[in-house]
Amino acid sequence: MMNKPPSSDHPDFATEELRSPLPLQRKCWELLAVRKQKIKEKITLTEQIQFTEQYVAISGQVTEALETLSGQLFEQELQLIQEKLTIALQEVLEQPLKLIANAEWKHNSASVEFQIEREGNREDIMRGQGGSVANVLSVGLRMFALMTLDEKEHRRVLVLDEQDCWLRPDLVPRLVKIIHEAGQALGFQIIMISHHDSSMFERYADCIYQFSPSKEGVQVQKIDTDWQDHNTTPYER
């Protein structure tokens, strides 16, 4: 009588399989491969944990260093603004004025208070000058603000609407000269709107248009910018 080999669902089948060297060897190889993979994953995770712990340990110092650097750069820019706008005030207004900028840091942001100094005495910008100081400073600050924008996304165009309204007529050409020179140096296109006589702009403007009300709407005259020739060419729009 011959004995039949156990079927796959027979309880002795698993024991018989383990007794065979080849299946057992294959399982060992598989387990070794899994072990190597887990060791690699452990090493990677350990390195990531160490890097994270190091970052957390110095994050406070890095933040403090960045804040200090930002403050130093801001102070340098503020110093430059003070120097340039002080020159502009003195050239336009012909007065011994000096711009003073006081910066205060709160919650990682800066607030700046501007004052003017006359012979050692501090003055409020909006008082005692009829707005002329604010006129000059406004132009300079807007130019500095435009300089911080990305030229690829923002075209450097500055529109000044009645920026000379508080200036005496004889001081207007001085302001126009400063704006003209700053615009050329910074690569700005500047459009000035003014109620003053066009002759005050002819020496520095590339193009002048005079707008006048008419029965048809608005009459526009293009004025020759050659300061030696004041002929105009009228046309209707």
Disulfide bonds with the S-S distance in Angstrom:
none
